[in-house]
């Protein structure tokens, strides 16, 4: 279909790419009328929003601001094939502005897909499915059951009030990863967190358990994508904190649009949006947000978050600069955009994938991951692992972990390591065993041509 207006919705590659370039490169200030009001730089007719100047809210009117923000989401989804018609995606929902906008934008894209399906004669483009996951972390936050029930009811109301197609809501407690009955799992979860003395390590372990829970929900309910609402602001915090924690080697793995090292790939469609823009959109559209049940960040994570807020006040582009700089790091092979030959994937998306395909680091085996945080292991970590042929002990498990996890999460007292190991959920323990075997299998495969078979003579 030829493009004949600025409102073209045909998925034209050229127009969307040019629009994205125009949005990202436009740094002009709003023009001013005779009466002193700022005018939107896009429509040139409506009054620009009065914002703090840290995002596009100070350059666009309300309608253009929303259109521009949704355009970033839509371009990321189509360029990197984050959501295709045959997918079934699970949106991680915490109730904050970022996850609320992620849910709203995924919902709107699903509505558009439904309209296209209804308008087509043969129904050739299926409508992707959407589910919503809320992880109950009240076992860690120590809040009353009444507050938890009230929060869950609000989330059910938010999801149920979205227009069709209907979306399944999964409310799962974070301790469910232990595969025990509710009381035993809750008690074991508390003991595990109490065994970590470092505040930063405790927060990091909680984040890893949260991802395990999301993967469990997605796997058990047939989802093939997990959508996170991580935005530029959150990723900028992670870049600084990961550098401070000594996770620079694995940092490129966490900041890409696609993270396929997990059984169910994780995608970040809001990677190009800053937190201030998402807050503004929730305010403009009246999107209900919830007070997060988890407490404020402490330790390194809290310090970095406060530090970046100060930087952002001094220079509104600091967060974007940090993420763009980190984006120059070479990603891993599991961040590569897979080649699509599916007839359900629009041709424009396939062209964009070829244009934006990443140059990845192919020097690491996909099995060489830390069993705690699942970050890629660097050569020095693999050297410590090579002394163990099995991961069925606390010492071997510690050797299989990255240096950051050994420092931040593992107990400092050697006598407590065995107890810590016994409290870990089974997926983490089995992952260590698989990772160790996988590493040696990959090593053997590399030198297979140099090995003698059992029936060959040494001649």
Legacy VTK file of the C-alpha trace (Angstrom):
# vtk DataFile Version 3.0
C-alpha trace
ASCII
DATASET POLYDATA
POINTS 459 float
0.000 0.000 0.000
1.440 3.373 -0.940
1.779 6.037 1.753
-0.341 9.095 1.031
-0.537 10.879 4.362
1.286 11.417 7.622
-1.188 9.079 9.325
-0.213 6.052 7.263
-0.681 2.814 9.217
0.449 0.432 6.522
3.693 -0.411 8.332
5.784 1.326 5.662
9.437 0.879 6.594
10.641 4.111 5.069
8.118 6.395 6.728
8.479 4.840 10.199
12.270 4.927 10.065
12.282 8.548 8.919
9.806 9.437 11.660
12.011 7.770 14.277
15.069 9.608 13.001
13.139 12.863 13.052
11.982 12.282 16.632
15.402 11.271 17.934
17.342 14.039 16.189
14.925 16.890 16.850
16.510 19.021 19.556
14.867 22.312 18.670
13.134 24.275 21.369
9.417 25.068 21.172
8.600 28.248 19.327
6.920 31.058 21.215
3.776 32.929 20.267
3.176 36.611 20.778
1.271 35.861 23.945
4.308 34.076 25.368
3.081 30.471 25.160
5.274 27.671 23.833
3.999 25.992 20.679
4.311 22.300 19.909
7.262 21.681 17.560
5.323 18.993 15.684
1.805 20.278 14.989
2.774 23.981 15.229
-0.693 24.842 16.519
-1.299 23.591 20.058
0.359 24.761 23.233
3.297 22.641 24.358
3.121 20.876 27.692
4.673 22.556 30.675
7.172 20.020 31.935
10.424 19.892 33.793
12.378 19.866 30.571
13.736 16.363 31.086
11.865 14.815 28.191
9.687 15.480 25.178
6.903 16.817 27.406
8.380 20.321 27.113
8.417 20.312 23.281
5.111 18.688 22.297
1.468 19.229 23.000
-0.412 16.447 24.753
-1.569 14.647 21.595
1.795 14.871 19.836
3.637 13.865 22.993
1.577 10.717 23.293
1.913 9.965 19.586
5.681 10.407 19.779
6.014 8.158 22.835
3.876 5.425 21.330
5.899 5.801 18.113
9.077 4.913 20.035
7.377 1.782 21.367
5.950 0.785 17.988
9.240 1.307 16.179
11.150 -0.756 18.763
8.607 -3.584 18.490
8.612 -3.659 14.695
12.332 -3.052 14.209
13.421 -5.799 16.579
10.417 -8.106 16.075
9.703 -8.033 19.809
6.075 -9.043 19.228
4.848 -10.915 16.146
1.294 -11.988 15.262
1.841 -15.597 16.344
3.236 -14.730 19.778
1.729 -15.041 23.220
3.317 -12.391 25.422
3.387 -12.031 29.192
3.565 -8.449 30.492
5.278 -8.142 33.877
3.137 -5.701 35.865
4.233 -4.104 39.129
1.768 -1.213 39.113
4.363 1.503 38.545
4.248 3.987 35.633
6.660 2.020 33.408
4.824 -1.308 33.628
1.478 0.509 33.348
2.517 2.175 30.084
3.979 -1.102 28.799
0.649 -2.828 29.438
-1.290 0.008 27.798
0.871 0.084 24.672
0.830 -3.713 24.277
-2.949 -3.577 24.686
-3.275 -0.914 21.986
-1.085 -2.894 19.615
-3.229 -5.965 20.259
-6.381 -3.938 19.561
-4.930 -2.787 16.237
-4.036 -6.373 15.364
-7.605 -7.405 16.168
-9.007 -4.692 13.884
-6.721 -5.807 11.062
-7.773 -9.413 11.593
-11.484 -8.509 11.560
-11.015 -6.436 8.399
-9.106 -9.138 6.517
-11.075 -11.555 4.376
-9.005 -14.660 5.027
-7.805 -13.903 8.571
-4.220 -14.411 7.466
-2.719 -12.388 10.338
-3.532 -13.920 13.734
-3.850 -11.767 16.848
-1.109 -12.268 19.412
-2.196 -13.216 22.911
-1.491 -11.129 26.013
-1.247 -12.116 29.654
-0.400 -10.061 32.727
1.758 -11.260 35.625
1.900 -9.697 39.080
4.444 -11.081 41.555
3.402 -10.864 45.191
6.496 -9.978 47.223
4.713 -9.406 50.531
6.803 -12.148 52.164
9.790 -9.813 51.799
8.139 -6.424 52.325
6.340 -7.343 55.581
3.093 -5.528 54.759
-0.382 -6.442 55.916
-2.513 -8.940 54.037
-5.223 -6.286 53.685
-2.859 -4.038 51.718
-1.856 -6.931 49.492
-5.482 -7.887 48.833
-6.360 -4.260 48.049
-3.463 -3.989 45.598
-4.404 -7.235 43.861
-8.023 -6.104 43.537
-6.893 -2.842 41.923
-4.730 -4.764 39.472
-7.640 -7.055 38.591
-9.759 -3.947 37.995
-7.111 -2.372 35.725
-6.746 -5.528 33.625
-10.485 -6.284 33.444
-11.320 -2.742 32.315
-9.057 -3.009 29.276
-11.104 -3.424 26.119
-11.172 -6.850 24.404
-9.331 -9.032 23.539
-9.389 -10.339 27.115
-6.156 -10.808 29.028
-5.377 -13.452 31.630
-4.038 -12.209 34.954
-1.554 -14.355 36.871
-0.971 -13.400 40.515
1.876 -15.515 41.876
3.900 -15.199 45.073
7.643 -14.943 44.634
8.269 -17.868 46.981
6.440 -20.193 44.556
9.809 -20.825 42.863
10.660 -23.177 45.740
8.038 -25.746 44.592
6.874 -26.428 48.153
3.564 -25.896 49.924
2.788 -22.263 50.676
3.907 -22.150 54.332
7.138 -24.102 53.823
8.027 -22.089 50.709
7.424 -18.787 52.500
9.564 -19.852 55.445
12.381 -21.071 53.211
12.243 -17.851 51.190
12.604 -15.737 54.336
15.501 -17.830 55.608
17.271 -17.516 52.267
17.043 -13.721 52.261
18.028 -13.505 55.936
21.157 -15.527 55.158
22.393 -12.719 52.868
23.975 -10.056 55.031
24.730 -7.483 52.340
21.824 -5.132 51.528
22.809 -4.888 47.868
23.185 -8.656 47.595
19.752 -9.169 49.144
18.137 -6.846 46.593
19.980 -8.516 43.733
18.959 -11.994 44.886
15.347 -10.816 45.108
15.573 -9.541 41.538
16.922 -12.909 40.357
14.099 -14.754 42.128
11.628 -12.382 40.512
12.910 -13.299 37.058
12.732 -17.007 37.909
9.097 -16.524 38.903
8.283 -14.759 35.640
9.943 -17.531 33.678
7.946 -20.133 35.601
4.649 -18.344 34.893
5.468 -17.971 31.208
6.601 -21.572 30.806
3.614 -23.103 32.599
1.061 -21.027 30.676
2.435 -21.250 27.142
3.874 -17.734 26.722
6.831 -17.274 24.380
7.752 -13.672 25.273
8.148 -11.803 28.560
7.684 -8.029 28.284
9.411 -5.885 30.906
8.752 -2.180 31.378
12.426 -1.300 31.850
13.027 2.198 30.504
16.092 4.315 29.812
16.193 5.617 33.386
16.214 2.146 34.947
18.768 0.869 32.449
21.050 3.858 33.143
20.946 2.983 36.855
21.807 -0.604 36.023
24.759 0.456 33.861
26.334 2.399 36.732
25.517 -0.115 39.482
26.699 -3.101 37.408
29.987 -1.320 36.744
30.443 -0.630 40.453
29.671 -4.276 41.320
32.234 -5.593 38.859
29.692 -6.884 36.332
31.127 -5.033 33.369
31.731 -8.218 31.371
28.055 -9.246 31.473
26.659 -5.706 31.255
25.984 -5.772 27.466
23.677 -8.756 27.963
21.222 -6.832 30.149
20.671 -3.628 28.168
19.542 -4.845 24.736
16.027 -4.917 23.317
16.139 -8.734 23.237
17.521 -11.124 25.867
17.120 -14.708 24.663
19.446 -16.403 27.159
16.314 -17.325 29.151
14.043 -20.215 28.254
11.366 -17.608 27.489
13.022 -14.583 25.781
12.737 -11.234 27.561
12.069 -8.044 25.557
12.300 -4.339 26.495
10.028 -2.277 24.208
10.323 0.866 26.404
14.123 0.928 26.307
14.071 4.258 24.469
11.730 6.063 26.910
12.743 7.882 30.080
10.860 7.652 33.376
9.752 11.290 33.321
7.975 10.763 29.985
6.172 7.669 31.272
5.040 9.513 34.394
3.719 12.350 32.255
1.779 9.970 30.003
0.120 8.299 32.991
-0.913 11.752 34.186
-2.234 12.869 30.792
-4.168 9.685 30.016
-5.367 9.098 33.558
-3.671 5.701 33.720
-4.028 4.392 37.254
-0.756 3.477 38.934
-0.186 1.779 42.266
2.169 2.365 45.126
4.818 -0.325 44.810
4.771 -2.950 47.526
8.532 -3.366 47.569
10.503 -1.014 49.774
12.997 1.645 48.688
16.352 0.512 47.308
19.299 0.578 49.659
22.974 -0.154 49.313
24.631 0.386 45.950
21.347 0.359 44.014
19.817 3.117 46.125
22.946 5.255 46.020
23.188 4.986 42.235
19.507 5.858 41.806
19.886 8.990 43.977
23.081 9.940 42.172
21.461 9.741 38.741
18.507 11.831 39.893
20.924 14.602 40.797
22.703 14.261 37.448
19.384 14.392 35.629
18.465 17.643 37.339
21.729 19.223 36.188
21.574 17.848 32.647
18.305 16.347 31.321
20.130 14.158 28.778
22.415 12.338 31.219
20.383 9.102 31.375
20.117 8.864 27.598
23.850 9.552 27.249
24.720 6.766 29.692
22.543 4.234 27.870
23.803 5.285 24.432
27.406 4.973 25.629
26.782 1.525 27.137
25.006 0.543 23.925
28.358 0.703 22.111
29.495 -2.399 24.016
29.445 -5.593 21.961
26.371 -7.676 22.848
26.319 -11.459 23.194
24.985 -13.969 20.698
21.725 -14.374 22.655
21.043 -10.668 22.076
21.094 -11.250 18.337
17.837 -10.694 16.521
16.899 -14.070 15.005
16.327 -14.187 11.292
12.623 -14.383 10.546
11.200 -16.477 7.746
7.710 -16.684 9.210
4.971 -15.709 6.768
3.108 -14.091 9.685
5.904 -11.552 10.170
5.454 -8.436 8.006
8.080 -7.969 5.326
8.895 -4.515 6.724
9.907 -6.096 10.059
12.159 -8.576 8.285
13.878 -5.730 6.416
14.402 -3.768 9.625
15.914 -6.808 11.325
18.543 -7.085 8.614
19.268 -3.369 8.835
19.596 -3.279 12.628
21.078 -6.752 13.161
23.636 -6.674 15.974
27.282 -7.620 15.710
27.548 -10.054 18.578
30.219 -11.717 20.689
30.386 -15.338 19.539
33.244 -16.350 21.834
31.138 -17.635 24.718
29.037 -20.786 25.024
25.358 -20.265 25.770
25.665 -22.687 28.710
28.302 -20.616 30.554
26.069 -18.638 32.887
26.144 -17.823 36.593
23.478 -20.004 38.260
22.443 -17.180 40.613
22.148 -14.102 38.381
22.369 -15.915 35.016
24.967 -13.482 33.725
27.579 -14.713 31.204
30.748 -15.952 32.875
34.064 -14.393 31.912
37.201 -16.523 31.369
38.462 -16.034 34.946
35.167 -17.349 36.337
35.337 -20.343 33.996
38.839 -21.144 35.235
37.554 -21.559 38.781
34.741 -23.753 37.493
37.107 -26.052 35.602
38.321 -27.589 38.880
34.883 -29.135 39.475
33.311 -31.870 37.398
29.987 -31.722 39.227
27.963 -28.968 40.846
26.309 -31.128 43.489
27.946 -29.336 46.424
28.082 -25.859 47.923
31.748 -25.439 46.968
31.074 -26.398 43.360
28.016 -24.145 43.242
30.085 -21.220 44.507
32.717 -21.918 41.876
30.006 -21.865 39.191
28.867 -18.372 40.211
30.273 -15.098 38.958
32.654 -13.125 41.163
30.034 -10.434 41.820
27.516 -12.931 43.246
30.217 -14.584 45.342
31.079 -11.207 46.836
27.595 -9.637 47.200
25.301 -12.595 47.861
27.292 -15.511 49.280
27.721 -15.501 53.089
31.092 -14.209 54.230
31.290 -16.876 56.936
32.349 -20.190 55.310
30.361 -22.137 57.920
27.117 -20.594 56.606
27.698 -21.396 52.935
26.296 -24.908 53.196
23.113 -23.623 54.829
22.748 -20.943 52.138
23.164 -23.576 49.438
20.486 -25.794 51.023
17.976 -22.914 50.946
18.320 -22.137 47.235
15.374 -23.014 44.950
15.812 -26.102 42.825
15.971 -24.230 39.466
19.135 -22.433 40.588
20.815 -25.603 41.828
19.954 -27.601 38.713
21.079 -24.691 36.545
24.541 -24.861 38.123
24.804 -28.586 37.385
23.632 -28.088 33.813
25.948 -25.124 33.337
28.994 -27.064 34.480
28.229 -30.036 32.251
27.352 -27.718 29.377
30.661 -25.896 29.679
32.720 -29.063 29.473
30.545 -30.399 26.649
31.149 -27.208 24.689
34.884 -27.440 25.390
34.991 -31.048 24.214
33.108 -30.123 21.056
35.713 -27.478 20.223
38.609 -29.952 20.431
36.698 -32.954 19.054
38.801 -33.090 15.894
41.947 -33.463 17.972
40.654 -36.354 20.105
41.234 -40.050 19.449
38.299 -42.416 19.528
38.379 -45.497 21.744
39.094 -47.850 18.842
41.868 -45.707 17.296
45.506 -46.558 17.830
48.054 -44.013 18.965
50.110 -44.075 15.803
LINES 1 460
459 0 1 2 3 4 5 6 7 8 9 10 11 12 13 14 15 16 17 18 19 20 21 22 23 24 25 26 27 28 29 30 31 32 33 34 35 36 37 38 39 40 41 42 43 44 45 46 47 48 49 50 51 52 53 54 55 56 57 58 59 60 61 62 63 64 65 66 67 68 69 70 71 72 73 74 75 76 77 78 79 80 81 82 83 84 85 86 87 88 89 90 91 92 93 94 95 96 97 98 99 100 101 102 103 104 105 106 107 108 109 110 111 112 113 114 115 116 117 118 119 120 121 122 123 124 125 126 127 128 129 130 131 132 133 134 135 136 137 138 139 140 141 142 143 144 145 146 147 148 149 150 151 152 153 154 155 156 157 158 159 160 161 162 163 164 165 166 167 168 169 170 171 172 173 174 175 176 177 178 179 180 181 182 183 184 185 186 187 188 189 190 191 192 193 194 195 196 197 198 199 200 201 202 203 204 205 206 207 208 209 210 211 212 213 214 215 216 217 218 219 220 221 222 223 224 225 226 227 228 229 230 231 232 233 234 235 236 237 238 239 240 241 242 243 244 245 246 247 248 249 250 251 252 253 254 255 256 257 258 259 260 261 262 263 264 265 266 267 268 269 270 271 272 273 274 275 276 277 278 279 280 281 282 283 284 285 286 287 288 289 290 291 292 293 294 295 296 297 298 299 300 301 302 303 304 305 306 307 308 309 310 311 312 313 314 315 316 317 318 319 320 321 322 323 324 325 326 327 328 329 330 331 332 333 334 335 336 337 338 339 340 341 342 343 344 345 346 347 348 349 350 351 352 353 354 355 356 357 358 359 360 361 362 363 364 365 366 367 368 369 370 371 372 373 374 375 376 377 378 379 380 381 382 383 384 385 386 387 388 389 390 391 392 393 394 395 396 397 398 399 400 401 402 403 404 405 406 407 408 409 410 411 412 413 414 415 416 417 418 419 420 421 422 423 424 425 426 427 428 429 430 431 432 433 434 435 436 437 438 439 440 441 442 443 444 445 446 447 448 449 450 451 452 453 454 455 456 457 458
